[in-house]
Amino acid sequence: EKQKIERDLDLARKIQQGLLPQCIPDMNGLDICGEMIPAMQVGGDYYDLIQISDSKLFVVVGDVSGKGLSASLYMTKLQTMIRLYCTGDRSPKEILIDVNRRIYEEMDRSSFVTITLAQFDLEKRIVKFCRAGHMPVLKATNGTVQSYRTQGLGVGIERGIVFEKSLVEEEVKLSPGQIYAFFTDGVTEAMNERNELFGDENLNAILKNKSKARSADIVNE
């Protein structure tokens, strides 16, 4: 019986990994890398890279409260919704408002999701992002790391009016050599053998002075 459960969980893990981006979008001017390693067989963290044109890309990072199968099922539902709503004529804030309105009715009241949704526009050379209760967005430039902690409630906590008023959409000018880091607390709260957290300082230290490094090397480090 235990082996059967483990086989089912292993299959669920493979299915969940299959939902993550299988190839990195090839966009002139952007060097992109992403990684998701679940703490258990399955989990509620996810990321997505949604290319909608030669010049526009959505980056999504999300974290469903809790762990295990229930979190992974909500993650799958959320991913489907976001892919449907991410179109070229809509901003990250508008998309998150629609997703929250839809998923609020379908989530258990003890569950919620934190999300960062960003839209890179290479034609206008800007990135817009909106945080729904998620970790900050980090931007590293020339040895400095800037943390964007805009307001925003998690998705699924409130039906609509308060959620909409809480969201703040940030717009940043894209420049050569910038590094943008989108992550979950699975990075900063990872522990070593002495139960010490990896923490914000270590993450910032890795991002500093890496303007000429490839994104894959930064992720590996």
C-alpha positions as CSV (number, residue, x, y, z in Angstrom):
1,E,0.0,0.0,0.0
2,K,2.9,2.4,0.9
3,Q,4.6,1.6,-2.4
4,K,1.4,2.3,-4.3
5,I,1.1,5.7,-2.7
6,E,4.7,6.5,-3.4
7,R,4.3,5.5,-7.0
8,D,1.2,7.8,-7.3
9,L,3.1,10.7,-5.7
10,D,6.1,10.1,-8.0
11,L,3.7,10.2,-11.0
12,A,2.2,13.4,-9.7
13,R,5.6,14.9,-9.3
14,K,6.4,14.1,-13.0
15,I,3.1,15.6,-14.1
16,Q,3.7,18.8,-12.1
17,Q,7.3,19.1,-13.5
18,G,5.8,18.7,-17.0
19,L,3.6,21.8,-16.4
20,L,6.7,24.0,-15.9
21,P,8.2,25.7,-18.9
22,Q,9.9,23.0,-21.0
23,C,11.9,25.5,-23.0
24,I,13.1,29.0,-22.3
25,P,11.7,31.6,-24.7
26,D,14.3,32.9,-27.1
27,M,14.0,36.7,-27.0
28,N,16.6,39.0,-28.4
29,G,18.0,41.1,-25.5
30,L,16.8,38.8,-22.6
31,D,18.8,36.0,-21.0
32,I,16.4,33.9,-19.0
33,C,16.7,31.0,-16.7
34,G,14.2,29.3,-14.2
35,E,14.3,26.4,-11.8
36,M,11.8,24.8,-9.4
37,I,12.8,22.0,-7.0
38,P,9.9,20.8,-4.8
39,A,10.7,20.1,-1.1
40,M,8.5,17.1,-1.3
41,Q,7.3,15.0,-4.2
42,V,4.8,17.8,-5.1
43,G,4.2,21.3,-3.9
44,G,2.5,24.7,-4.4
45,D,5.4,26.7,-5.8
46,Y,5.5,27.4,-9.5
47,Y,6.8,29.7,-12.2
48,D,5.9,30.2,-15.8
49,L,7.3,32.1,-18.8
50,I,4.5,33.1,-21.2
51,Q,5.7,34.6,-24.5
52,I,3.0,36.4,-26.3
53,S,5.0,38.1,-29.1
54,D,8.5,38.7,-30.3
55,S,8.8,41.6,-27.8
56,K,6.5,40.7,-24.9
57,L,6.9,38.2,-22.2
58,F,5.1,37.5,-18.9
59,V,7.0,36.1,-16.0
60,V,4.9,34.5,-13.2
61,V,6.1,33.2,-9.8
62,G,3.6,31.8,-7.3
63,D,3.3,30.1,-4.0
64,V,0.2,28.4,-2.8
65,S,-0.2,28.3,1.0
66,G,0.5,24.8,2.5
67,K,2.3,21.9,0.9
68,G,1.6,18.6,-0.7
69,L,-1.2,17.5,-3.0
70,S,-3.8,20.1,-2.1
71,A,-1.3,23.0,-2.8
72,S,-0.2,21.3,-6.1
73,L,-3.8,21.0,-7.3
74,Y,-4.5,24.7,-6.6
75,M,-1.2,25.5,-8.4
76,T,-2.4,23.7,-11.5
77,K,-5.7,25.5,-11.5
78,L,-4.0,28.9,-11.0
79,Q,-1.5,28.2,-13.8
80,T,-4.3,27.5,-16.3
81,M,-6.2,30.7,-15.3
82,I,-3.1,32.9,-15.7
83,R,-2.2,31.4,-19.1
84,L,-5.8,32.2,-20.3
85,Y,-5.7,35.8,-19.0
86,C,-2.1,36.8,-20.1
87,T,-2.7,38.6,-23.4
88,G,-0.8,41.4,-25.0
89,D,-3.4,44.1,-24.3
90,R,-3.6,43.6,-20.5
91,S,-1.4,44.7,-17.6
92,P,-0.2,42.5,-14.7
93,K,-2.6,44.3,-12.3
94,E,-5.7,43.7,-14.6
95,I,-4.8,40.0,-14.9
96,L,-4.4,39.5,-11.2
97,I,-7.7,41.2,-10.5
98,D,-9.5,38.8,-12.9
99,V,-7.7,35.8,-11.5
100,N,-8.6,36.7,-7.9
101,R,-12.2,37.3,-8.8
102,R,-12.4,33.9,-10.4
103,I,-10.4,31.8,-8.0
104,Y,-11.9,33.3,-4.8
105,E,-15.1,31.4,-5.4
106,E,-13.3,28.1,-5.9
107,M,-10.7,28.1,-3.1
108,D,-11.0,26.8,0.4
109,R,-11.1,29.7,2.8
110,S,-8.0,28.5,4.6
111,S,-6.0,28.6,1.4
112,F,-4.5,31.6,-0.6
113,V,-1.8,32.2,-3.2
114,T,0.9,34.8,-3.3
115,I,2.0,35.8,-6.9
116,T,4.3,38.2,-8.7
117,L,3.3,38.8,-12.3
118,A,5.7,40.8,-14.5
119,Q,5.4,41.8,-18.2
120,F,8.6,42.6,-20.1
121,D,8.1,44.8,-23.1
122,L,11.2,45.0,-25.2
123,E,9.7,47.4,-27.7
124,K,9.0,50.0,-25.1
125,R,12.0,48.9,-23.0
126,I,10.0,48.6,-19.8
127,V,9.0,46.0,-17.3
128,K,5.7,46.2,-15.4
129,F,5.2,44.1,-12.3
130,C,2.5,43.6,-9.7
131,R,2.9,41.7,-6.4
132,A,-0.1,40.0,-4.8
133,G,1.4,39.4,-1.3
134,H,4.5,37.7,-2.8
135,M,8.3,38.0,-2.1
136,P,9.9,41.3,-3.3
137,V,11.2,41.6,-6.9
138,L,15.0,42.2,-6.9
139,K,16.8,44.3,-9.4
140,A,20.6,44.2,-9.5
141,T,22.6,46.8,-11.4
142,N,26.3,47.7,-11.2
143,G,26.9,46.1,-7.8
144,T,23.7,47.4,-6.1
145,V,20.5,45.4,-5.4
146,Q,17.2,47.2,-5.2
147,S,14.2,45.5,-3.6
148,Y,10.7,46.3,-4.8
149,R,8.1,45.6,-2.1
150,T,5.0,47.1,-3.6
151,Q,1.7,46.5,-1.7
152,G,-0.8,43.7,-2.6
153,L,-2.9,41.1,-0.9
154,G,-2.6,37.4,-1.7
155,V,-5.0,36.0,-4.2
156,G,-8.0,34.2,-2.8
157,I,-8.1,36.1,0.5
158,E,-10.7,38.7,-0.4
159,R,-13.4,38.7,-3.0
160,G,-12.5,41.9,-4.9
161,I,-12.8,45.5,-3.7
162,V,-10.1,45.4,-1.0
163,F,-7.9,43.2,-3.2
164,E,-8.1,45.6,-6.1
165,K,-7.3,48.6,-3.9
166,S,-4.3,46.9,-2.4
167,L,-2.5,46.2,-5.7
168,V,0.2,48.5,-6.9
169,E,1.7,48.1,-10.3
170,E,5.3,49.2,-10.7
171,E,7.0,50.2,-14.0
172,V,10.8,50.1,-14.4
173,K,12.9,51.2,-17.4
174,L,14.9,48.3,-18.9
175,S,18.6,48.9,-19.3
176,P,21.5,46.7,-20.4
177,G,23.2,44.7,-17.6
178,Q,20.2,44.7,-15.3
179,I,19.3,41.4,-13.4
180,Y,15.7,40.8,-12.3
181,A,15.2,38.0,-9.7
182,F,11.8,36.5,-9.1
183,F,11.7,33.8,-6.4
184,T,9.7,32.2,-3.6
185,D,10.6,31.8,0.1
186,G,11.9,28.4,-0.9
187,V,15.1,30.2,-1.7
188,T,15.5,32.6,1.2
189,E,14.2,30.1,3.8
190,A,16.3,27.1,2.7
191,M,18.3,25.7,5.6
192,N,21.8,24.2,5.9
193,E,22.7,21.4,8.3
194,R,22.9,23.9,11.2
195,N,19.3,25.1,10.5
196,E,20.6,28.5,9.4
197,L,18.4,30.2,6.8
198,F,19.9,31.1,3.4
199,G,18.4,34.6,3.8
200,D,18.1,37.8,1.9
201,E,21.8,38.8,2.3
202,N,23.2,35.7,0.7
203,L,20.7,36.1,-2.2
204,N,21.7,39.7,-2.7
205,A,25.4,38.8,-2.5
206,I,25.0,36.3,-5.4
207,L,23.2,38.9,-7.5
208,K,25.7,41.7,-7.0
209,N,28.4,42.3,-9.6
210,K,26.9,39.7,-12.0
211,S,25.9,42.1,-14.8
212,K,28.0,40.1,-17.3
213,A,27.1,36.6,-16.0
214,R,24.7,34.3,-17.7
215,S,21.4,33.8,-15.9
216,A,21.9,30.0,-15.8
217,D,25.2,30.5,-13.9
218,I,23.5,32.8,-11.4
219,V,20.7,30.3,-10.8
220,N,23.2,27.5,-10.3
221,E,25.2,29.5,-7.9
